[in-house]
Amino acid sequence: MAIVFITGSTDGLGKAAAQSLLDQGHRVVLHARSTDRAGSLGDIASRAEGVVVGDLQSGVETKRIADQVNAIGRMDAVIHNAGVYTQRSRGSTPEGHAVTVAINTLAPYVLTALIERPARLVYLSSGLHRGGEGSLDDLDWKKRSWDSAKAYAESKLHAVALASALARRWPQVLSNAVDPGWVRTRMGGAGAPVDLQTGQKTQAWLAVSDEPSALVSGRYWHHMRQQEPAGEAVDPGFQYKLLDKLQGITEVALSP
Ligand SMILES: NC(=O)c1ccc[n+]([C@@H]2O[C@H](COP(=O)([O-])OP(=O)(O)OC[C@H]3O[C@@H](n4cnc5c(N)ncnc54)[C@H](OP(=O)(O)O)[C@@H]3O)[C@@H](O)[C@H]2O)c1
């Protein structure tokens, strides 16, 4: 049985994946932004290997999350699930970054670099990543006027590009990205067509399954099937530039 760390497991797809993995007998490390939010985990907290706490808006707290996970031990898989959708304004995190960028792009990168390397990595993306293609020159929205939908789309393109870049950089790790579809969560809203069980299934399966179809890397998945992502996501030039920018912004380096 595997041990899996899931970011953003207080609600929605993260919590549903945690419940599903626990029900299958796997061990799960949960994550909440604060001790208050950890209090909302209910009975899954008592079934988990641990609950790590930290707000992904903050670079300092994100690094502490990695420390807490490493103190529990090496994970077999990490599901980078936490995310925010359209933010009204760019905002400014403690380090001065756009809130969407900090949570959706910088935090998964920093956690990937600082958590002891697992056997599998899964990044939650979205079909909306296809609207995120373009320049990386203003990744942190310092020059452009704020466009919340474009910022979300870019962050989800970064998730696919990061998964694909790591698949090539760390060939011994299975690294994949997932579009869960439009799911009935707080983010997706009550009118979304996809139920939670269907929405969480692919990422939970990629994290633990030994079926040959799950033992692949650098792929983009939607409802248990591989799809072609946007061209830039699989373009090594784009990936190289993205990793370079992320290292520059966060001052955290990925190991070779
Ligand atoms: N739902 C959809 O239709 C859909 C579609 C495509 C992709 N996705 C992706 O799927 C992932 C999960 O989405 P969801 O629908 O489950 O969203 P959700 O219901 O809003 O849950 C998001 C989770 O992320 C956590 N989170 C957000 N900001 C955080 C922060 N600053 N620090 C720590 N934790 C934070 C939330 O914690 P709190 O509970 O404390 O806020 C919550 O646990 C996201 O990456 C999203 O982009 C969702």
The ligand as an SDF file (V2000), in Angstrom:
LIG
                    3D

 48 52  0  0  0  0  0  0  0  0999 V2000
  -13.7290   21.8060   -9.9030 N   0  0  0  0  0  0  0  0  0  0  0  0
  -13.4630   21.8820  -11.1880 C   0  0  0  0  0  0  0  0  0  0  0  0
  -14.3670   21.9430  -12.0300 O   0  0  0  0  0  0  0  0  0  0  0  0
  -12.0310   21.8710  -11.6710 C   0  0  0  0  0  0  0  0  0  0  0  0
  -11.8030   21.8560  -13.0580 C   0  0  0  0  0  0  0  0  0  0  0  0
  -10.4920   21.8170  -13.5350 C   0  0  0  0  0  0  0  0  0  0  0  0
   -9.4430   21.7890  -12.6560 C   0  0  0  0  0  0  0  0  0  0  0  0
   -9.6880   21.8250  -11.3100 N   0  0  0  0  0  0  0  0  0  0  0  0
   -8.5180   21.8280  -10.4240 C   0  0  0  0  0  0  0  0  0  0  0  0
   -8.6700   20.8550   -9.4180 O   0  0  0  0  0  0  0  0  0  0  0  0
   -8.0240   21.2790   -8.2090 C   0  0  0  0  0  0  0  0  0  0  0  0
   -8.9800   21.1470   -7.0530 C   0  0  0  0  0  0  0  0  0  0  0  0
  -10.1130   21.9540   -7.3080 O   0  0  0  0  0  0  0  0  0  0  0  0
  -11.4800   21.8410   -6.4620 P   0  0  0  0  0  0  0  0  0  0  0  0
  -12.5750   22.0020   -7.4440 O   0  0  0  0  0  0  0  0  0  0  0  0
  -11.4470   20.6840   -5.5740 O   0  0  0  0  0  0  0  0  0  0  0  0
  -11.3830   23.2200   -5.6250 O   0  0  0  0  0  0  0  0  0  0  0  0
  -11.9620   23.5660   -4.1790 P   0  0  0  0  0  0  0  0  0  0  0  0
  -13.1580   22.7780   -3.8900 O   0  0  0  0  0  0  0  0  0  0  0  0
  -12.0360   25.0560   -4.1480 O   0  0  0  0  0  0  0  0  0  0  0  0
  -10.7830   23.0730   -3.2010 O   0  0  0  0  0  0  0  0  0  0  0  0
   -9.5130   23.6650   -3.3170 C   0  0  0  0  0  0  0  0  0  0  0  0
   -8.6140   23.1370   -2.2310 C   0  0  0  0  0  0  0  0  0  0  0  0
   -7.3680   23.8570   -2.3230 O   0  0  0  0  0  0  0  0  0  0  0  0
   -7.1130   24.4690   -1.0500 C   0  0  0  0  0  0  0  0  0  0  0  0
   -6.4100   25.7400   -1.1640 N   0  0  0  0  0  0  0  0  0  0  0  0
   -6.7430   26.8000   -1.9300 C   0  0  0  0  0  0  0  0  0  0  0  0
   -5.9030   27.8220   -1.6710 N   0  0  0  0  0  0  0  0  0  0  0  0
   -5.0370   27.4010   -0.7200 C   0  0  0  0  0  0  0  0  0  0  0  0
   -3.9580   28.0000   -0.0360 C   0  0  0  0  0  0  0  0  0  0  0  0
   -3.6160   29.2700   -0.2510 N   0  0  0  0  0  0  0  0  0  0  0  0
   -3.2810   27.2750    0.8580 N   0  0  0  0  0  0  0  0  0  0  0  0
   -3.6340   26.0070    1.1290 C   0  0  0  0  0  0  0  0  0  0  0  0
   -4.6660   25.3750    0.5210 N   0  0  0  0  0  0  0  0  0  0  0  0
   -5.3560   26.0760   -0.3850 C   0  0  0  0  0  0  0  0  0  0  0  0
   -8.4920   24.6910   -0.4470 C   0  0  0  0  0  0  0  0  0  0  0  0
   -8.3880   24.9350    0.9310 O   0  0  0  0  0  0  0  0  0  0  0  0
   -9.5890   25.7090    1.7080 P   0  0  0  0  0  0  0  0  0  0  0  0
  -10.6630   24.6770    1.8280 O   0  0  0  0  0  0  0  0  0  0  0  0
   -8.9910   26.1210    2.9890 O   0  0  0  0  0  0  0  0  0  0  0  0
   -9.9710   26.8630    0.8340 O   0  0  0  0  0  0  0  0  0  0  0  0
   -9.1740   23.3830   -0.8220 C   0  0  0  0  0  0  0  0  0  0  0  0
   -8.7660   22.3480    0.0430 O   0  0  0  0  0  0  0  0  0  0  0  0
   -7.5480   22.7130   -8.4660 C   0  0  0  0  0  0  0  0  0  0  0  0
   -6.1690   22.7110   -8.7720 O   0  0  0  0  0  0  0  0  0  0  0  0
   -8.3690   23.1400   -9.6660 C   0  0  0  0  0  0  0  0  0  0  0  0
   -7.7220   24.1410  -10.4220 O   0  0  0  0  0  0  0  0  0  0  0  0
  -10.9430   21.8630  -10.7980 C   0  0  0  0  0  0  0  0  0  0  0  0
  1  2  1  0
  2  3  2  0
  2  4  1  0
  4  5  1  0
  4 48  2  0
  5  6  2  0
  6  7  1  0
  7  8  2  0
  8  9  1  0
  8 48  1  0
  9 10  1  0
  9 46  1  0
 10 11  1  0
 11 12  1  0
 11 44  1  0
 12 13  1  0
 13 14  1  0
 14 15  2  0
 14 16  1  0
 14 17  1  0
 17 18  1  0
 18 19  2  0
 18 20  1  0
 18 21  1  0
 21 22  1  0
 22 23  1  0
 23 24  1  0
 23 42  1  0
 24 25  1  0
 25 26  1  0
 25 36  1  0
 26 27  1  0
 26 35  1  0
 27 28  2  0
 28 29  1  0
 29 30  1  0
 29 35  2  0
 30 31  1  0
 30 32  2  0
 32 33  1  0
 33 34  2  0
 34 35  1  0
 36 37  1  0
 36 42  1  0
 37 38  1  0
 38 39  2  0
 38 40  1  0
 38 41  1  0
 42 43  1  0
 44 45  1  0
 44 46  1  0
 46 47  1  0
M  CHG  2   8   1  16  -1
M  END
$$$$
